[in-house]
Amino acid sequence: MGDHLNLHIRHRFYQIVWFQVVMTTAASGLVFLLVLMRLRISTELSEAQMREHLIEKERVARELHDTLLQGFQGVLLRIQAAARLVPLGEPARCALEAALDQADEVLIEGRNSIPYQRVGDSASMDLVRAFEKCIANLQLGKYITAQTEVLECPRHLQRLVQVAIYGIGREALTNAFRHSDATEISLKLSFGDAEFRMLCQDDGIGVAPEITAAGQLRGHLGLVGMREEARKIRAIFGIRRVDPHGTIIEIVIPARIAYIRRKRRSLLKILLMLMRRTSDLSPESALQCTSDQVIK
C-alpha cells in the first residue's frame, strides 16, 4: 500500500462566495447611484432651461402689456373721439363703431392671454380654474357643451410647465370652438404618478389628414406654437383624428419634469440630526435639565 498525501488548498479571498456576493451588490449599487446622479443632473438642467424660458415669457408679457396693448388702447381712444365727430346715422359712423367693437374684442382677448404668463404660484387648481374661465369665455353665444375633468389627485406643477400647459390647452380649446363644428368638447387633466397628461377631445368634423401630415395649417401658427411649447418642456405632443368624427390633442409630460420635487434630506443630514437628538437625550443632558429645573 502506498502512502497518501491529502492537500487542502484554501480559496483566495476573491474566490469566496460571500465576497463575490458583496462585490456584486456593491457594483450594482454603484451603477444605480451613477444612474440616479445622471437622472438628477438631467432634471436640474431641464429645470434651469425652464426657468430661463419662464423669465423670457415674463419679459415678453410685460412688454406686450406695457407697450403694445397700452398703445393699442390709446389708438382706440383717438378713433372713438374721431367717431363722435361723425353725425349719427352716417354710414361712416356705423363702420367706425363696428370696427371699434371688433377692436375691443381683440384687446380683451389679448389681455386675457397675458396675465397667466405671470402666475404667482404653481397650484394645479389655479390651472383648472383658468381652463374653466377660458371655456366660459369661449362658450359665449355658442351652443357647445364643454367641461374640464380632473383625473386623480391634483399635484403642484412646475411654473413654466403650468404656463405651457395652459397655452397649449387654450389654443386647443379655441380651435375646437372655432373650427371643429363640435357639439361637445372635453378637457381632461390627469395627474399620474409617472406622468402628467392633458387630453382635449371634440366630436367635430375632425382634423384633415394633410394637416396632421404637415403638422400645421397653411397660414396658421396654432399647431406650430403648441408643438414649440411642448418641446420647451420636453413633452410629447400628439394630434389625431377620431373615427367616425372628432379630434384629439394630447400632451404627456414625465413626472420628474412636470411636478415640483420635494426637497429630500441627504443621508448625512439625517445622521447628524439623529446624533444631535441622541446627544440631547444623553444622561448628562438629562441631569443638566433636572438641575436647571431644581434651580428654578
C-alpha positions in Angstrom: 0.0 0.0 0.0 1.4 3.4 -1.0 1.3 6.5 1.2 -1.5 9.0 0.7 -1.0 12.8 1.0 -4.1 14.9 1.4 -3.6 18.5 0.3 -6.1 21.2 1.3 -5.8 24.4 -0.7 -7.7 27.4 0.6 -9.6 29.6 -1.7 -8.3 33.1 -2.2 -10.4 35.8 -0.8 -11.8 36.8 -4.1 -12.9 33.3 -4.8 -15.1 33.1 -1.7 -18.8 33.2 -2.4 -19.7 35.8 0.2 -17.0 38.1 -1.2 -18.4 37.8 -4.7 -21.9 38.5 -3.4 -20.7 41.6 -1.6 -18.7 42.9 -4.6 -21.6 42.2 -7.0 -24.0 44.1 -4.6 -21.6 47.0 -4.3 -21.1 47.2 -8.1 -24.9 47.1 -8.6 -25.3 49.9 -6.0 -22.6 52.0 -7.6 -24.3 51.7 -11.0 -27.6 52.6 -9.5 -26.1 55.7 -7.8 -24.5 56.7 -11.1 -27.8 56.4 -13.0 -29.6 58.2 -10.2 -27.0 61.0 -10.3 -27.2 61.2 -14.1 -31.0 61.5 -13.9 -30.8 64.2 -11.2 -28.4 66.2 -13.3 -30.6 65.9 -16.3 -33.6 67.0 -14.3 -31.7 70.0 -12.8 -30.7 71.1 -16.3 -34.3 70.8 -17.5 -35.4 72.9 -14.6 -32.7 75.5 -15.4 -33.8 75.7 -19.0 -37.5 76.0 -18.0 -36.6 78.9 -15.6 -34.8 80.7 -18.5 -37.9 80.2 -20.7 -40.2 81.5 -18.0 -38.1 84.6 -17.5 -38.2 85.3 -21.2 -42.0 84.7 -21.2 -42.5 87.1 -18.4 -40.3 89.7 -20.1 -42.4 89.4 -23.3 -45.6 89.6 -21.3 -44.5 92.8 -19.6 -43.5 94.3 -23.0 -46.8 93.4 -24.6 -48.8 94.8 -21.7 -46.8 97.9 -21.2 -46.2 98.9 -24.8 -48.3 97.1 -27.4 -51.6 96.9 -25.6 -51.3 100.3 -24.0 -50.5 101.8 -27.3 -53.4 100.0 -28.9 -55.7 101.3 -26.2 -54.5 104.8 -26.9 -55.2 104.4 -30.7 -58.7 103.2 -29.9 -59.4 106.2 -27.7 -58.4 108.5 -30.6 -60.6 106.6 -33.0 -63.5 106.9 -30.7 -63.0 110.6 -30.4 -62.9 110.9 -34.1 -66.1 108.7 -34.5 -68.0 111.1 -32.3 -67.4 113.9 -34.8 -69.3 111.9 -37.5 -73.1 112.5 -37.3 -75.3 109.7 -36.2 -76.8 107.6 -38.9 -74.0 108.2 -41.3 -72.5 105.0 -42.9 -69.0 106.1 -41.8 -70.2 106.3 -38.2 -71.7 102.8 -38.4 -68.5 101.4 -39.9 -66.3 103.0 -37.3 -68.4 101.7 -34.4 -68.3 98.2 -35.9 -64.6 98.4 -36.2 -64.3 99.7 -32.6 -66.4 96.8 -31.3 -64.2 94.3 -33.1 -61.0 96.1 -31.8 -62.4 95.9 -28.2 -62.8 92.1 -28.6 -59.3 91.8 -29.9 -58.0 93.9 -27.0 -59.9 91.8 -24.4 -58.6 88.6 -25.9 -55.1 89.9 -25.9 -55.3 90.9 -22.2 -56.8 87.6 -21.2 -53.8 85.8 -22.7 -51.2 87.8 -20.9 -51.9 87.7 -17.1 -51.5 83.9 -17.0 -47.9 84.3 -18.1 -47.2 85.7 -14.7 -48.8 83.3 -12.4 -47.8 83.7 -8.8 -47.8 80.1 -7.6 -47.9 76.7 -9.1 -51.1 75.3 -7.5 -52.6 73.0 -10.0 -56.1 74.0 -9.1 -55.3 77.5 -10.4 -54.7 75.8 -13.7 -58.1 74.1 -13.5 -59.9 77.4 -12.7 -58.0 79.1 -15.6 -59.3 76.5 -18.0 -62.8 76.8 -16.7 -62.7 80.6 -17.2 -61.3 80.1 -20.7 -64.1 77.7 -21.6 -66.7 80.1 -20.2 -65.4 82.9 -22.4 -65.4 80.7 -25.5 -68.9 79.5 -24.8 -70.4 83.0 -25.0 -73.0 83.0 -27.8 -72.4 79.3 -28.8 -74.4 76.2 -28.0 -71.5 73.9 -27.3 -71.2 71.7 -24.2 -67.7 71.9 -22.7 -66.2 70.7 -19.4 -63.0 70.3 -17.6 -62.3 66.9 -15.9 -59.5 66.3 -13.3 -58.3 62.7 -13.0 -56.5 61.6 -9.9 -55.4 63.9 -7.1 -54.1 67.3 -8.4 -50.4 68.0 -7.8 -48.3 71.1 -7.8 -46.7 71.7 -11.3 -43.6 73.4 -12.2 -44.3 77.1 -13.0 -43.2 77.0 -16.7 -44.9 73.6 -17.2 -48.1 75.1 -15.9 -47.8 78.1 -18.2 -47.0 75.9 -21.2 -49.9 73.5 -20.4 -52.3 76.4 -20.2 -51.1 77.9 -23.5 -51.4 74.5 -25.3 -54.8 73.8 -23.8 -56.2 77.3 -24.5 -55.1 77.0 -28.2 -56.7 73.5 -28.5 -59.9 74.7 -26.9 -60.0 77.8 -29.2 -59.5 75.7 -32.3 -62.2 73.3 -31.2 -64.7 76.1 -30.6 -64.0 78.0 -33.8 -63.1 75.4 -36.4 -64.4 71.9 -35.4 -68.2 72.4 -35.6 -68.4 70.3 -32.5 -71.3 70.0 -30.1 -69.3 68.5 -27.2 -65.7 69.4 -26.0 -63.9 67.9 -23.1 -60.6 68.7 -21.5 -59.1 66.1 -19.2 -56.1 66.6 -16.8 -54.5 63.5 -15.4 -52.0 63.9 -12.5 -50.5 60.4 -12.6 -47.5 59.2 -10.6 -45.4 58.5 -13.7 -46.6 61.3 -16.0 -48.9 64.3 -16.4 -51.4 64.0 -19.3 -53.7 66.6 -20.9 -56.3 65.5 -23.5 -58.6 67.8 -25.4 -61.2 66.0 -27.4 -64.2 67.1 -29.5 -66.8 65.5 -31.7 -66.5 67.8 -34.6 -65.5 67.3 -38.2 -62.0 66.2 -37.3 -58.6 67.4 -38.4 -57.8 66.9 -42.1 -55.1 64.2 -42.8 -53.0 66.7 -44.8 -52.9 69.0 -41.7 -51.8 66.1 -39.5 -49.1 65.1 -42.0 -47.8 68.6 -42.5 -48.0 69.5 -38.8 -49.8 72.8 -39.5 -52.4 74.5 -41.4 -51.0 76.9 -44.0 -51.3 80.5 -42.9 -52.0 79.5 -39.2 -49.4 79.1 -36.5 -51.6 77.5 -33.8 -50.3 73.9 -34.2 -46.7 75.2 -34.6 -47.0 77.2 -31.4 -48.4 74.2 -29.5 -45.5 72.0 -30.7 -42.9 74.6 -29.7 -44.4 75.0 -26.2 -44.4 71.2 -25.8 -40.8 71.0 -27.0 -39.7 73.6 -24.4 -40.9 71.5 -21.5 -39.8 68.1 -23.1 -43.4 67.0 -23.5 -44.8 64.5 -26.1 -47.3 66.3 -28.3 -49.8 64.4 -30.5 -52.8 65.2 -32.6 -55.0 62.6 -34.3 -58.4 62.2 -35.9 -61.0 60.1 -34.2 -63.3 57.9 -36.2 -66.0 58.5 -37.2 -65.5 62.1 -36.3 -63.6 64.3 -33.9 -60.1 65.3 -32.9 -57.8 64.6 -30.0 -54.9 66.8 -29.0 -52.8 65.3 -26.2 -49.6 66.1 -24.4 -47.7 63.8 -22.0 -45.0 65.1 -19.6 -42.8 62.9 -17.4 -43.4 63.3 -13.7 -39.9 64.4 -12.9 -40.3 67.4 -15.2 -44.0 68.2 -14.6 -44.2 68.2 -10.8 -42.4 70.2 -8.2 -40.0 68.0 -6.4 -40.0 67.8 -2.6 -36.6 68.5 -1.1 -35.2 65.3 0.3 -32.8 65.2 3.3 -29.4 63.7 2.5 -28.2 60.7 4.5 -25.5 62.8 6.1 -28.1 65.3 7.3 -30.2 62.5 8.7 -27.3 61.0 10.6 -26.3 64.4 12.0 -29.9 65.0 13.2 -30.0 61.6 14.9 -26.6 62.2 16.6 -27.9 65.6 17.8 -31.1 64.1 19.2 -29.1 61.3 20.8 -26.8 63.8 22.5 -29.8 65.8 23.7 -31.2 62.6 25.3 -27.9 61.6 27.0 -27.7 61.1 30.8 -25.6 64.2 31.2 -28.1 66.4 29.3 -31.0 64.9 31.3 -29.1 65.6 34.6 -28.4 69.1 33.5 -32.1 69.6 32.7 -33.1 68.3 36.1 -30.7 70.6 37.9 -31.9 73.5 35.9 -35.5 72.7 37.0 -34.4 72.5 40.6 -32.7 75.8 40.5 -35.8 77.4 39.0 
